[in-house]
């Protein structure tokens, strides 16, 4: 349990001065090591303060809240928090939602708010239940929004995300369509060329990441 002296010291820190507006849950944690006042509206603020002030037990309480309340509707926000604060246990378990409800999540309103780091991490999964061309369309939509919001070129915003796209899993027609849409250089020319090479040489399935099917990859 944290002492009164430690509490006073913590409350002098900027992050916890903001937390002090939620007197109920702050006092509850300090005196009981629990935080029943935690909710959807304050969990990210509390987690941020807990992380900045190295309150490991409070971080654990927030982790448990995220896992207990995760759903298709909020999993993008929760994944961002997990990736930002290095909560590997949380991000690993949240991947179950992305793997099982891929299409629903990729078409959700919150998907476009997913950070590049989180989306890149999600796209490493072989278990996503969605075809690669549909992933490409989701990435293009995500990149268009984020390029506008961040006021940066689309290829800069999406660089790390696009690198996880497995073009070699697509049909020749789909790659040709991507080339037609690529005036903004969303997809690097080298990445497209590699896909054409894999198709021409009939590179064995699974011989590289780019040729490894996901669960939702359509059979050709």
C-alpha positions in Angstrom: 0.0 0.0 0.0 1.3 3.5 -0.8 1.9 5.7 2.2 0.5 9.2 2.8 3.9 10.7 2.3 4.3 8.9 -1.1 0.8 10.0 -2.1 1.6 13.6 -1.4 4.8 13.3 -3.5 2.9 11.6 -6.4 0.2 14.3 -6.4 2.9 16.9 -7.0 3.6 15.3 -10.4 1.8 16.9 -13.4 0.4 13.6 -14.6 -1.2 12.8 -11.3 -2.4 16.3 -10.7 -4.7 15.7 -13.7 -5.6 12.3 -12.3 -6.6 14.0 -9.0 -9.8 15.3 -10.6 -11.0 11.7 -10.4 -10.6 11.7 -6.6 -12.7 8.5 -6.1 -10.6 6.1 -8.2 -7.3 7.7 -7.1 -8.0 7.4 -3.4 -9.4 3.9 -3.9 -6.2 2.7 -5.6 -4.0 4.3 -3.1 -5.7 2.7 -0.1 -7.0 -0.6 -1.5 -4.8 -1.3 -4.6 -8.0 -1.6 -6.7 -9.8 0.8 -9.0 -13.5 0.0 -9.3 -14.1 3.5 -10.7 -12.2 2.7 -13.9 -14.4 3.0 -17.0 -14.3 3.6 -20.7 -14.0 7.3 -20.3 -11.0 7.4 -18.0 -9.0 4.2 -18.6 -6.6 5.8 -21.1 -5.9 8.8 -18.8 -5.4 6.5 -15.8 -3.1 4.2 -17.8 -1.0 7.2 -19.1 -0.6 8.5 -15.6 0.2 5.0 -14.2 2.8 4.5 -16.9 4.5 7.9 -16.5 4.7 7.5 -12.7 5.7 3.8 -12.8 2.7 2.6 -10.8 3.0 -1.0 -11.9 0.0 -2.3 -9.9 -2.3 0.4 -11.4 -1.0 -0.5 -14.9 -1.9 -4.1 -14.2 -5.4 -3.0 -13.2 -5.8 -1.1 -16.5 -4.5 -4.1 -18.4 -7.2 -6.3 -16.8 -9.9 -3.7 -17.6 -8.9 -3.6 -21.3 -8.9 -7.3 -21.7 -12.2 -7.7 -19.8 -14.0 -5.0 -21.8 -12.5 -5.5 -25.3 -14.9 -5.8 -28.2 -14.9 -5.4 -32.0 -16.1 -1.8 -31.4 -13.2 -0.7 -29.2 -10.3 -3.1 -30.0 -8.5 -0.6 -32.2 -8.3 1.9 -29.4 -7.3 -0.8 -27.0 -4.6 -2.1 -29.3 -3.2 1.4 -29.7 -2.9 1.7 -26.0 -1.2 -1.7 -25.7 1.3 -0.9 -28.4 2.0 2.6 -27.1 2.8 1.4 -23.6 4.4 -1.9 -24.5 1.7 -4.1 -22.9 2.7 -7.2 -24.8 0.3 -9.5 -22.9 -2.6 -7.2 -23.8 -1.7 -6.8 -27.5 -1.2 -10.5 -27.9 -4.6 -11.3 -26.5 -6.3 -8.5 -28.5 -5.0 -10.1 -31.7 -7.6 -12.8 -31.2 -10.3 -10.2 -32.0 -8.4 -9.1 -35.2 -7.9 -12.7 -36.3 -11.5 -13.7 -35.7 -13.4 -10.6 -36.7 -10.9 -9.2 -39.3 -13.4 -7.9 -41.9 -15.7 -6.3 -39.3 -12.8 -4.5 -37.7 -11.2 -3.4 -40.9 -14.6 -1.9 -42.0 -15.3 -0.2 -38.7 -15.2 3.5 -38.1 -12.4 3.2 -35.5 -10.1 1.3 -37.9 -9.0 4.5 -39.6 -7.9 5.9 -36.2 -5.5 2.9 -35.6 -1.9 4.0 -35.4 0.6 3.0 -38.0 2.5 1.0 -35.4 -0.6 -0.9 -34.3 -1.7 -1.6 -37.9 1.7 -2.8 -38.9 1.7 -5.2 -35.9 -1.7 -6.5 -36.8 -0.8 -7.1 -40.4 2.0 -9.5 -39.4 -0.6 -12.1 -38.5 -1.1 -15.1 -40.7 -4.5 -15.7 -39.1 -6.4 -12.7 -40.4 -9.7 -13.8 -42.0 -9.6 -11.5 -45.0 -8.2 -11.7 -48.5 -5.1 -9.7 -49.4 -6.7 -7.4 -52.0 -9.3 -6.4 -49.4 -6.5 -5.6 -47.0 -5.0 -3.4 -49.6 -8.2 -1.5 -50.0 -8.5 -1.1 -46.3 -4.9 0.2 -46.1 -5.5 2.7 -48.9 -8.6 4.0 -47.1 -6.7 4.2 -43.8 -3.7 5.9 -45.5 -5.9 8.5 -47.3 -7.5 9.6 -44.0 -4.2 9.7 -42.0 -2.3 11.5 -44.8 -5.0 14.2 -44.6 -5.1 14.4 -40.8 -1.3 14.5 -40.5 -0.8 16.6 -43.6 1.9 14.3 -44.9 2.4 12.5 -48.2 0.4 9.2 -48.3 3.5 7.1 -49.0 5.3 8.5 -45.9 2.3 8.0 -43.6 1.8 4.4 -44.8 5.4 3.2 -45.3 5.6 0.8 -42.4 2.1 -0.4 -42.9 2.4 -1.1 -46.7 5.6 -3.1 -46.1 3.4 -5.7 -44.4 1.1 -6.1 -47.5 1.6 -9.5 -49.2 1.1 -8.6 -52.9 2.4 -11.9 -54.1 -0.9 -13.5 -52.7 -2.9 -11.5 -55.2 -4.0 -12.3 -58.7 -2.4 -10.7 -61.8 -5.6 -8.7 -62.3 -5.5 -7.3 -58.8 -1.9 -6.3 -59.0 -2.6 -4.6 -62.4 -5.4 -2.7 -60.7 -3.1 -1.6 -57.9 -0.6 -0.3 -60.5 -3.4 1.8 -62.1 -4.3 3.3 -58.7 -0.7 3.9 -57.6 -0.1 7.4 -59.0 0.3 8.6 -55.4 3.1 6.0 -54.8 1.3 4.3 -51.9 2.9 1.0 -52.9 6.7 1.1 -53.6 7.5 0.1 -57.2 10.0 -2.4 -55.9 7.3 -4.1 -53.9 5.1 -4.4 -56.9 8.0 -5.7 -59.0 8.7 -8.4 -56.5 5.1 -9.6 -56.6 5.2 -9.8 -60.4 8.5 -11.8 -60.1 6.9 -14.2 -57.7 4.0 -14.8 -60.1 6.3 -15.2 -63.1 8.6 -17.6 -61.3 5.7 -19.4 -59.6 7.5 -18.9 -56.3 6.4 -21.7 -53.9 3.7 -20.8 -51.4 5.2 -20.2 -47.9 8.8 -19.7 -49.1 8.7 -16.1 -47.8 6.5 -13.8 -45.8 5.1 -12.3 -48.9 4.0 -15.7 -50.3 2.6 -17.0 -47.0 -1.2 -17.2 -47.1 -3.4 -15.8 -44.3 -6.5 -17.7 -43.1 -8.6 -15.5 -45.3 -6.5 -15.7 -48.5 -8.6 -16.8 -51.4 -7.4 -19.9 -53.3 -6.2 -19.2 -56.8 
